[in-house]
Amino acid sequence: MSELHQDLRLLRNESDAATRKEWNRSVPFPEALFDRWERARVLGFGEGSSLFDSVHVLGQVQVGRQVWVGPFVMLDGSGDRLSIGDHCDISAGVHIYTHDTARRCVSMGVAPILTGPVTIGSGTYLGSQAVVLPGVTIGSRCVVGSNSFVNRDLPDRTIAVGSPARPVGRVEGDGEDVQFIYSDLA
């Protein structure tokens, strides 16, 4: 084993021990090397926002204050503007796209690429692995369930799940009094 390899292993072990002590977690080595809040500042995200090093940020992406962007997220503003409000959580593996090449592909290059802006309102939670398509607006204080496929607008305070995402409830109240009220699905 080379000296460099030994040094990297030692650094990895020390970094992991420090991360476990401070945050009670163990993350992949590259994630531990970089400051998530500094990266957000460099990208022009709002105050207090953070994103993991594994997040892809492409094109026109605007992110508000106190937004948490989890690992392995795709924020693709390459087709149009992607805007995320304040106090949002974008969970691990979420993909948000402002362009779609499917029609161009199946038309053998004849149909144009579909593009459209995406807006995520303030106080909205996107569950792990959710996918948001071009032209979609998700209102403020919404909850989108894990693995949901959002291909149409969701009004403020909507709880939506599924593929495609369908409203199943509403967010009511404010502050510590927030409640999730689910529709009768019977």
Secondary structure, 3 states (H helix, E strand, C coil): CCHHHHHHHHHHHHHHHHHHHHHCCCCCHHHHHCCHHHHHHHCCCCCCCEECCCCEEEEEEEECCCCEECCCCEEEEEEEEEEECCCCEECCCCEEECEECHHHHHCCCCCCCEECCEEECCCCEECCCCEECCCCEECCCCEECCCCEECCCECCCEEEECCCCEEEEEEECCHHHCEEEECCCC
